[in-house]
Amino acid sequence: MTDQTLSPSGEKKATEEEEVAIRRVNRRIMALSCLLVFMAQMATTIYLPSLPVVAEDFGMPRSYAALSISVFVIGAAAPVVVWGVAADRYGRRGPLLASLALFVLTSALTALIRSPEGLLVLRALQGVGAGGSAIIARILVRDRWSGDELARRLSVLSIAFITAMGGGQFLGGLIGRYAHWETGFVVLAVIGGAAAALTFTVPFESSRAVQRPSEVLRTCLTISRQRGFLLPALAGGAGFATIVLLQEVGPFVFQQHFGLATDQYGSLGLLLGAAYFAGALTVNRLVSTVGSGRLMTAGAIVMTAAGIAMIVLWSVPGLPDGGALVAFVALYCVTTFGQSVLFPNSMATAVSSQHRHGASAVSLCGFLQQSMAGVAAATAALLHADLAWATVVAALGAAAWLMTRITVPSAVPGKGK
């Protein structure tokens, strides 16, 4: 044996160097994952304040303009499982770069498009790229953490989501006032390019054994039949659908019903971001003591209560516009807070039950949640009456709460399996 092997100080030094290297890799993975989630969410929020202007520019009705949000969400959801399979088959880097290339290209082309049909097609394809990037970001996090630590790391991704929600909407408001909506898509293309460059600084898992399509389908069906996965995944999907629905109707409610200017509506994104940050901070602080299951239920209860209050708000006749505006902003923020508590815990609870098929579980969870959000957004495009979409908001919150109530008894607070 050598002195280096027997030396306690030598062993300690080697351990410290290893830990430093692990922490460095963890920071880079979290930075890349946060940027990807930020990019995917910003593709919606930077565009929201200008949605009424887009309708005017293309000469299309409100419902058709709102579809540009729906098709993005549906495009993000449709191939999510395929992205997960590709991440397993070819490793994480190749599929991630492919999704980013698609996102950057479609973002640049959207800034140039001049036909309504072309806008919808490009938005759908942009969603495909964004959805692939966002789901691989979560797979990268799932590769390194599980259980309540996974919930804590996902809550960090929520901070990126928050920044894109609040900052993206705020920036979109400024773009709407001082430039034109196409500028937002140029910004998105630049962010996508930066994310692609950052991928080369991060080590990725190598490819795994190739699965035939029938095996992939069998794996997904096996996972989806397990209550410990399916119910929390659907609960998170109901919460996500609520936020997408509010994002789609919000620009028209605030700008056309309450008469806010584009930049004023954009500034509300900062309040929504603060509400989401409060929820993410709550998860980060309490998940190790309260547990993912109970926090998931609490978030669903908050969203249900806010949805019921929205029904009451739009049912009160003769309410002054100023009071209605303040009440709606407050309820929007409360709903956002509830979602930020519900979502990371629902995904952590769902995917932590799958030890052998981590990437498949994450991608299937993303597919279910984004599909629900896409359907809700498409429905919202048809709902012009405030009471109608508020009823859908309350129903989605109630559905999430019922599913968490069934799930939680089988969850062990504070334990990650």
C-alpha positions as CSV (number, residue, x, y, z in Angstrom):
1,M,0.0,0.0,0.0
2,T,1.1,3.6,-0.6
3,D,1.2,6.3,2.0
4,Q,-1.5,8.2,0.0
5,T,-3.9,5.3,0.4
6,L,-3.3,5.1,4.2
7,S,-3.2,8.8,4.9
8,P,-6.4,10.0,6.6
9,S,-5.7,13.6,5.4
10,G,-5.2,12.3,1.8
11,E,-8.5,10.5,1.9
12,K,-10.2,13.5,3.3
13,K,-8.7,15.7,0.6
14,A,-9.9,13.4,-2.1
15,T,-13.4,13.3,-0.7
16,E,-13.6,17.1,-0.5
17,E,-12.5,17.4,-4.1
18,E,-15.1,14.9,-5.2
19,E,-17.8,16.7,-3.3
20,V,-16.7,20.1,-4.8
21,A,-16.9,18.5,-8.3
22,I,-20.4,17.1,-7.6
23,R,-21.7,20.4,-6.3
24,R,-20.3,22.1,-9.4
25,V,-22.0,19.7,-11.7
26,N,-25.2,20.0,-9.7
27,R,-25.1,23.8,-10.1
28,R,-24.6,23.6,-13.8
29,I,-27.4,21.1,-14.3
30,M,-29.8,23.3,-12.2
31,A,-28.7,26.4,-14.2
32,L,-29.4,24.7,-17.5
33,S,-32.7,23.2,-16.4
34,C,-33.9,26.5,-15.0
35,L,-33.0,28.3,-18.3
36,L,-34.9,25.7,-20.3
37,V,-38.0,26.0,-18.1
38,F,-37.7,29.8,-18.2
39,M,-37.5,29.7,-22.0
40,A,-40.5,27.4,-22.4
41,Q,-42.7,29.4,-20.1
42,M,-41.6,32.8,-21.5
43,A,-42.7,31.7,-25.0
44,T,-46.2,32.2,-23.6
45,T,-45.9,35.1,-21.2
46,I,-43.8,37.5,-23.4
47,Y,-46.6,37.1,-26.0
48,L,-49.6,37.6,-23.7
49,P,-49.8,41.4,-23.4
50,S,-49.9,41.8,-27.2
51,L,-52.5,39.1,-27.8
52,P,-55.3,41.7,-28.5
53,V,-52.8,43.5,-30.9
54,V,-52.1,40.2,-32.7
55,A,-55.8,39.7,-33.2
56,E,-56.0,43.2,-34.8
57,D,-52.8,42.8,-36.9
58,F,-54.1,39.5,-38.4
59,G,-57.7,40.6,-38.6
60,M,-58.9,37.6,-36.7
61,P,-61.4,37.2,-33.8
62,R,-60.5,36.9,-30.1
63,S,-61.1,33.1,-30.1
64,Y,-58.8,32.6,-33.1
65,A,-56.0,34.7,-31.5
66,A,-56.3,32.8,-28.3
67,L,-55.8,29.6,-30.2
68,S,-52.2,30.6,-30.7
69,I,-51.8,29.9,-27.0
70,S,-53.7,26.7,-27.2
71,V,-51.8,25.2,-30.1
72,F,-48.5,26.0,-28.4
73,V,-49.5,24.1,-25.3
74,I,-50.9,21.2,-27.3
75,G,-47.8,21.2,-29.5
76,A,-45.7,21.0,-26.3
77,A,-47.7,18.1,-24.9
78,A,-48.2,15.9,-28.0
79,P,-44.6,14.5,-28.4
80,V,-43.5,14.7,-24.8
81,V,-43.3,10.9,-24.4
82,V,-41.3,10.7,-27.7
83,W,-38.8,13.2,-26.3
84,G,-38.5,11.1,-23.1
85,V,-37.8,7.9,-25.2
86,A,-35.3,9.8,-27.3
87,A,-33.5,11.0,-24.2
88,D,-33.2,7.4,-23.0
89,R,-32.2,6.0,-26.4
90,Y,-29.7,8.6,-27.6
91,G,-28.7,10.2,-24.3
92,R,-29.9,13.6,-23.1
93,R,-27.7,16.0,-25.2
94,G,-28.8,15.1,-28.7
95,P,-32.5,15.3,-28.2
96,L,-32.1,18.4,-26.1
97,L,-30.1,20.1,-28.9
98,A,-32.7,19.0,-31.5
99,S,-35.5,20.5,-29.4
100,L,-33.6,23.8,-29.0
101,A,-32.8,24.0,-32.7
102,L,-36.5,23.6,-33.5
103,F,-37.4,26.2,-30.9
104,V,-34.9,28.8,-32.2
105,L,-35.9,28.3,-35.8
106,T,-39.6,28.6,-35.2
107,S,-39.2,31.6,-32.9
108,A,-37.2,33.4,-35.6
109,L,-39.8,32.5,-38.3
110,T,-42.7,33.6,-36.2
111,A,-41.2,37.1,-36.0
112,L,-41.5,37.2,-39.8
113,I,-44.8,35.5,-40.5
114,R,-47.8,37.4,-41.8
115,S,-50.6,34.9,-42.2
116,P,-52.9,33.7,-39.4
117,E,-52.6,30.1,-40.5
118,G,-48.8,30.3,-40.6
119,L,-48.8,31.8,-37.1
120,L,-50.7,28.9,-35.7
121,V,-48.5,26.3,-37.4
122,L,-45.3,27.9,-36.2
123,R,-46.7,28.3,-32.7
124,A,-47.5,24.6,-32.6
125,L,-44.0,23.7,-33.8
126,Q,-42.5,26.1,-31.4
127,G,-44.5,24.3,-28.7
128,V,-43.0,21.0,-29.8
129,G,-39.5,22.4,-29.3
130,A,-40.3,24.1,-26.0
131,G,-42.0,21.0,-24.7
132,G,-39.0,18.8,-25.5
133,S,-36.6,21.2,-23.8
134,A,-38.7,21.6,-20.7
135,I,-39.3,17.8,-20.2
136,I,-35.6,17.0,-20.7
137,A,-34.9,19.7,-18.1
138,R,-37.0,17.8,-15.6
139,I,-35.5,14.5,-16.7
140,L,-32.0,16.0,-15.9
141,V,-33.2,16.9,-12.4
142,R,-34.9,13.5,-11.9
143,D,-31.6,11.8,-12.9
144,R,-29.9,13.2,-9.8
145,W,-32.5,13.5,-7.2
146,S,-35.7,11.8,-5.9
147,G,-38.3,12.0,-3.2
148,D,-38.7,15.2,-1.2
149,E,-35.3,16.4,-2.4
150,L,-36.7,16.1,-5.9
151,A,-39.7,18.2,-4.9
152,R,-37.2,20.8,-3.5
153,R,-35.2,20.9,-6.7
154,L,-38.4,21.1,-8.8
155,S,-39.4,24.1,-6.6
156,V,-36.2,25.7,-7.8
157,L,-37.3,25.1,-11.4
158,S,-40.5,26.8,-10.3
159,I,-38.5,29.9,-9.6
160,A,-37.4,29.9,-13.2
161,F,-41.1,29.5,-14.1
162,I,-41.9,32.4,-11.8
163,T,-39.3,34.7,-13.5
164,A,-40.6,33.8,-16.9
165,M,-44.2,34.3,-15.7
166,G,-43.7,37.7,-14.1
167,G,-40.7,39.0,-15.9
168,G,-41.8,37.7,-19.3
169,Q,-45.2,39.3,-19.0
170,F,-43.6,42.5,-17.8
171,L,-41.2,42.5,-20.7
172,G,-44.0,41.7,-23.1
173,G,-45.9,44.7,-21.8
174,L,-42.9,47.0,-22.5
175,I,-42.4,45.4,-25.9
176,G,-46.1,46.1,-26.6
177,R,-45.7,49.7,-25.7
178,Y,-42.3,50.6,-27.2
179,A,-41.8,48.1,-30.0
180,H,-44.0,45.4,-31.6
181,W,-45.0,41.9,-30.6
182,E,-42.5,40.3,-33.1
183,T,-39.6,41.5,-31.0
184,G,-40.6,39.1,-28.3
185,F,-39.9,36.1,-30.6
186,V,-36.5,37.5,-31.5
187,V,-35.7,37.6,-27.7
188,L,-36.9,33.9,-27.5
189,A,-34.6,32.9,-30.3
190,V,-31.6,34.4,-28.5
191,I,-32.5,32.7,-25.2
192,G,-32.8,29.4,-27.1
193,G,-29.3,29.9,-28.6
194,A,-27.9,30.6,-25.1
195,A,-29.4,27.4,-23.7
196,A,-27.9,25.4,-26.6
197,A,-24.4,26.8,-25.8
198,L,-24.8,26.0,-22.1
199,T,-25.6,22.3,-22.8
200,F,-21.9,21.8,-23.8
201,T,-20.8,22.7,-20.2
202,V,-22.9,20.0,-18.6
203,P,-22.2,16.2,-18.4
204,F,-25.2,14.1,-19.4
205,E,-26.3,10.5,-18.9
206,S,-25.3,8.2,-21.7
207,S,-27.9,6.4,-23.8
208,R,-29.6,3.3,-22.5
209,A,-30.8,0.0,-24.0
210,V,-33.0,0.6,-27.0
211,Q,-36.7,-0.1,-26.5
212,R,-39.0,-1.1,-29.3
213,P,-42.2,1.1,-29.7
214,S,-44.3,-1.8,-28.2
215,E,-42.1,-1.9,-25.1
216,V,-42.3,1.9,-24.7
217,L,-46.1,1.7,-25.0
218,R,-46.2,-1.2,-22.5
219,T,-44.0,0.7,-20.0
220,C,-46.2,3.8,-20.3
221,L,-49.4,1.8,-19.8
222,T,-47.8,0.0,-16.8
223,I,-46.9,3.4,-15.2
224,S,-50.2,5.0,-16.0
225,R,-52.1,2.1,-14.3
226,Q,-50.5,2.8,-10.9
227,R,-52.6,5.1,-8.7
228,G,-49.5,6.5,-7.0
229,F,-48.4,7.9,-10.3
230,L,-51.6,8.7,-12.2
231,L,-53.6,10.6,-9.6
232,P,-50.9,13.1,-8.5
233,A,-50.0,13.6,-12.2
234,L,-53.6,14.4,-13.1
235,A,-53.9,16.6,-10.1
236,G,-50.9,18.6,-11.2
237,G,-52.4,18.7,-14.7
238,A,-55.6,20.2,-13.4
239,G,-53.6,22.9,-11.7
240,F,-51.5,23.7,-14.7
241,A,-54.7,23.8,-16.9
242,T,-56.1,26.4,-14.5
243,I,-53.1,28.7,-15.0
244,V,-53.0,28.3,-18.8
245,L,-56.8,29.1,-18.9
246,L,-56.2,32.3,-16.9
247,Q,-53.3,33.2,-19.1
248,E,-55.4,32.9,-22.2
249,V,-58.5,34.9,-21.0
250,G,-56.4,37.4,-18.9
251,P,-55.3,39.7,-21.7
252,F,-58.8,40.2,-22.9
253,V,-60.3,40.6,-19.4
254,F,-57.8,43.1,-18.2
255,Q,-57.4,45.1,-21.4
256,Q,-60.9,45.0,-22.9
257,H,-63.1,44.5,-19.8
258,F,-61.1,46.7,-17.4
259,G,-59.4,49.0,-20.0
260,L,-55.8,48.5,-18.9
261,A,-53.1,49.5,-21.3
262,T,-50.7,46.8,-22.6
263,D,-47.8,47.8,-20.3
264,Q,-50.2,48.1,-17.3
265,Y,-51.3,44.5,-17.9
266,G,-47.7,43.5,-18.4
267,S,-46.8,45.0,-15.0
268,L,-49.3,42.6,-13.3
269,G,-47.0,39.8,-14.2
270,L,-44.7,41.0,-11.4
271,L,-47.5,40.4,-8.9
272,L,-48.2,37.0,-10.3
273,G,-44.5,36.2,-10.2
274,A,-44.3,37.3,-6.5
275,A,-47.3,35.0,-5.8
276,Y,-45.6,32.1,-7.5
277,F,-42.3,32.8,-5.7
278,A,-44.1,32.7,-2.4
279,G,-45.5,29.3,-3.2
280,A,-42.2,27.9,-4.4
281,L,-40.5,29.3,-1.2
282,T,-43.2,27.6,0.9
283,V,-42.5,24.2,-0.8
284,N,-38.7,24.7,-0.3
285,R,-39.1,25.5,3.4
286,L,-41.8,23.0,4.4
287,V,-41.5,19.9,2.1
288,S,-39.0,18.1,4.4
289,T,-41.3,18.4,7.4
290,V,-44.8,18.5,6.0
291,G,-44.2,16.1,3.0
292,S,-45.1,16.4,-0.7
293,G,-48.5,14.8,-0.3
294,R,-49.9,17.2,2.2
295,L,-48.5,20.3,0.4
296,M,-50.0,19.0,-2.8
297,T,-53.4,18.8,-1.1
298,A,-53.0,22.3,0.4
299,G,-52.2,23.8,-3.0
300,A,-55.3,22.2,-4.5
301,I,-57.5,23.5,-1.7
302,V,-56.2,27.0,-2.2
303,M,-56.9,26.8,-6.0
304,T,-60.5,25.5,-5.4
305,A,-61.3,28.2,-2.9
306,A,-60.0,30.9,-5.3
307,G,-62.0,29.5,-8.2
308,I,-65.2,29.5,-6.2
309,A,-64.5,33.1,-5.2
310,M,-64.1,34.0,-8.9
311,I,-67.6,32.6,-9.6
312,V,-69.0,34.8,-6.8
313,L,-67.1,37.8,-8.1
314,W,-68.6,37.6,-11.6
315,S,-72.0,36.8,-10.2
316,V,-72.3,40.0,-8.1
317,P,-74.3,42.6,-10.2
318,G,-73.3,46.2,-10.2
319,L,-69.9,45.7,-8.7
320,P,-67.7,48.8,-9.4
321,D,-65.0,48.2,-12.0
322,G,-62.3,49.3,-9.6
323,G,-63.4,46.9,-6.9
324,A,-63.8,44.0,-9.4
325,L,-60.3,44.7,-10.8
326,V,-58.7,44.6,-7.3
327,A,-60.6,41.4,-6.4
328,F,-59.8,39.6,-9.6
329,V,-56.1,40.5,-9.4
330,A,-56.0,39.2,-5.8
331,L,-57.8,35.9,-6.7
332,Y,-55.5,35.5,-9.7
333,C,-52.5,35.8,-7.4
334,V,-54.0,33.4,-4.8
335,T,-54.7,30.8,-7.6
336,T,-51.1,31.2,-8.8
337,F,-49.8,30.7,-5.3
338,G,-51.8,27.5,-5.0
339,Q,-50.5,26.2,-8.3
340,S,-46.9,26.8,-7.3
341,V,-47.5,24.7,-4.2
342,L,-49.4,22.0,-6.0
343,F,-47.3,21.5,-9.2
344,P,-43.8,20.5,-8.0
345,N,-45.2,18.3,-5.3
346,S,-47.6,16.5,-7.7
347,M,-44.8,15.8,-10.1
348,A,-42.4,14.7,-7.4
349,T,-45.0,12.4,-5.8
350,A,-45.9,10.9,-9.2
351,V,-42.4,10.2,-10.6
352,S,-40.7,9.2,-7.3
353,S,-42.9,6.1,-7.3
354,Q,-41.1,4.9,-10.4
355,H,-37.6,3.7,-9.7
356,R,-36.9,1.8,-12.9
357,H,-38.4,4.1,-15.5
358,G,-37.5,7.6,-14.3
359,A,-37.3,9.3,-17.7
360,S,-40.5,7.6,-18.9
361,A,-42.4,8.6,-15.8
362,V,-41.3,12.2,-16.1
363,S,-42.2,12.4,-19.8
364,L,-45.5,10.6,-19.3
365,C,-46.3,13.0,-16.4
366,G,-45.5,16.0,-18.6
367,F,-47.6,14.6,-21.4
368,L,-50.7,14.2,-19.1
369,Q,-50.3,17.5,-17.5
370,Q,-49.7,19.5,-20.6
371,S,-52.4,17.7,-22.5
372,M,-54.9,18.7,-19.8
373,A,-53.6,22.3,-20.0
374,G,-54.0,22.3,-23.8
375,V,-57.6,21.1,-23.7
376,A,-58.4,23.7,-21.1
377,A,-56.8,26.4,-23.2
378,A,-58.7,25.4,-26.3
379,T,-61.9,25.4,-24.2
380,A,-61.1,28.8,-22.8
381,A,-60.8,30.2,-26.4
382,L,-64.5,29.5,-26.8
383,L,-65.6,30.9,-23.4
384,H,-66.1,34.7,-23.6
385,A,-68.4,35.0,-20.6
386,D,-66.5,35.6,-17.4
387,L,-68.8,33.4,-15.3
388,A,-68.3,30.5,-17.8
389,W,-64.5,30.4,-17.6
390,A,-64.5,31.1,-13.8
391,T,-66.7,28.0,-13.4
392,V,-64.1,25.9,-15.3
393,V,-61.4,27.3,-13.0
394,A,-63.3,26.2,-9.9
395,A,-64.1,22.8,-11.4
396,L,-60.4,22.2,-12.2
397,G,-59.4,23.1,-8.7
398,A,-62.0,20.8,-7.2
399,A,-60.9,18.0,-9.5
400,A,-57.3,18.5,-8.3
401,W,-58.3,18.5,-4.7
402,L,-60.3,15.3,-5.0
403,M,-57.4,13.4,-6.7
404,T,-55.0,14.6,-4.0
405,R,-57.4,13.5,-1.3
406,I,-57.3,10.0,-2.7
407,T,-53.5,10.0,-3.2
408,V,-52.3,11.5,0.1
409,P,-53.3,8.6,2.5
410,S,-50.8,6.4,0.6
411,A,-48.0,9.1,0.7
412,V,-45.7,9.2,3.6
413,P,-45.0,12.9,4.6
414,G,-41.3,13.8,4.6
415,K,-40.2,10.5,2.9
416,G,-38.9,10.2,-0.6
417,K,-39.0,6.7,-2.1
